[in-house]
């Protein structure tokens, strides 16, 4: 062997304890003592890596995790519907409250309406965030 040539090292697992053993390629198919358990183990080269190519017309089947974007989109639509309903109900409370002469009861209705509209705005913003996430999720 040439003194300047670099040694090639391989790895295999001990057949007894499973620890990885690194050894020079020249020791392949020999029996050596495991540095951890001390039992004799065969030094075998790792199996060759095989790459299997799919045919050109192969189409990967759809898996449930690939349908997540559809689930997210339906959540966004649901949040949008809830925000629209909240806006309508909130507007109704405000109109009823402003229709009268600002009595105490009507002021409460205006406050309820304002809270519903504020909630609708938040729900709408959340639905938009969900919608953006659905559009960025890989199918």
Helices and strands as residue ranges (DSSP letters): E 9-13, E 20-24, G 25-27, E 30-33, E 40-43, G 64-67, H 68-99, H 104-136
